[in-house]
Amino acid sequence: MLNSILFCFLLASIGACYVWLGVKKKDRADQILGMHREIDEFKKLIKEKDMHISSRLAPEALRARAAAGGLELKPIDIGPRGRLVRLPDPVVVHQDAAPVSSPVLAGNRQP
């Protein structure tokens, strides 16, 4: 009789463990499935954003946005004398050489 009670207890505990492991396996499978769905959603979102970025960077779209924004090149009024300044060529200064005189600029010519 004691053997039959122990056998029934052992059988019930094995059944309980089997059910508990089945529930854990189902929970883990649901987590994995949810993670795969989330990854697929992120991949879809990335693809949509890439398409959006590539359409915004297309040459036609850039030209249209530049035309709509009035970003075309416009002439600059430089006035009668002009505002262009000629910079001197770079001078290599050696340690033994004397310092160079002031640079020649437009309107500041040296004789």
C-alpha positions in Angstrom: 0.0 0.0 0.0 2.9 2.4 0.8 4.4 1.5 -2.5 1.3 2.3 -4.4 1.0 5.7 -2.5 4.6 6.5 -3.4 4.1 5.4 -7.0 1.0 7.7 -7.2 2.9 10.6 -5.6 5.8 10.1 -8.0 3.5 9.9 -11.0 1.6 13.1 -9.9 4.9 15.0 -9.4 6.2 13.9 -12.8 2.9 15.1 -14.3 3.1 18.4 -12.5 6.6 18.9 -13.7 5.6 18.0 -17.3 2.7 20.6 -17.1 5.0 23.2 -15.6 7.7 22.7 -18.3 5.0 22.8 -21.0 3.8 26.2 -19.7 7.3 27.5 -19.5 8.0 26.3 -23.1 4.8 28.0 -24.3 5.8 31.3 -22.6 9.2 31.2 -24.1 7.8 30.4 -27.5 5.5 33.4 -27.2 8.4 35.6 -26.3 10.4 34.4 -29.2 7.5 34.9 -31.6 6.9 38.4 -30.2 10.6 39.2 -30.7 10.5 38.0 -34.3 7.4 40.1 -35.0 9.1 43.2 -33.4 12.2 42.6 -35.5 10.1 42.3 -38.7 8.3 45.6 -37.7 11.7 47.3 -37.3 12.9 46.0 -40.6 9.8 47.3 -42.3 10.2 50.7 -40.6 13.8 50.9 -41.6 12.9 50.0 -45.2 10.2 52.7 -45.2 12.7 55.3 -43.8 15.3 54.3 -46.3 12.8 54.8 -49.2 11.8 58.1 -47.7 15.4 59.3 -47.4 16.3 58.1 -50.9 13.2 59.9 -52.4 14.1 63.1 -50.5 17.7 62.9 -51.8 16.8 62.2 -55.4 18.1 64.9 -57.8 14.6 65.8 -59.0 13.3 66.2 -55.5 16.3 68.4 -54.5 15.9 70.6 -57.6 12.2 71.0 -56.9 12.9 71.9 -53.2 15.6 74.3 -54.3 13.3 75.9 -56.8 10.4 76.2 -54.3 12.8 77.7 -51.7 14.3 80.2 -54.1 17.8 78.8 -53.6 19.0 79.4 -57.2 22.3 81.3 -57.7 21.8 85.1 -57.7 24.2 87.8 -58.8 26.1 89.7 -56.1 26.2 93.5 -56.3 29.9 94.3 -55.8 29.6 98.0 -56.3 31.7 100.3 -58.6 35.1 99.5 -57.0 34.4 95.9 -56.3 35.0 94.0 -53.1 37.4 91.5 -54.4 40.7 91.3 -52.5 43.8 89.7 -53.9 45.6 87.8 -51.2 49.4 87.5 -51.4 51.0 84.2 -52.2 52.1 82.4 -49.1 55.6 83.1 -48.1 57.9 80.5 -46.5 59.8 82.2 -43.7 63.2 80.7 -42.9 64.8 81.3 -39.6 67.7 83.2 -41.2 65.4 85.4 -43.4 64.2 88.9 -42.6 60.4 89.4 -42.1 58.4 90.1 -45.2 56.8 93.6 -45.7 53.0 94.1 -45.6 50.9 92.2 -48.1 49.6 93.8 -51.3 45.9 94.2 -51.3 43.5 95.8 -53.8 43.7 99.6 -53.4 46.9 99.2 -51.2 49.6 98.9 -53.9 53.1 99.5 -53.1 55.3 101.6 -55.4 
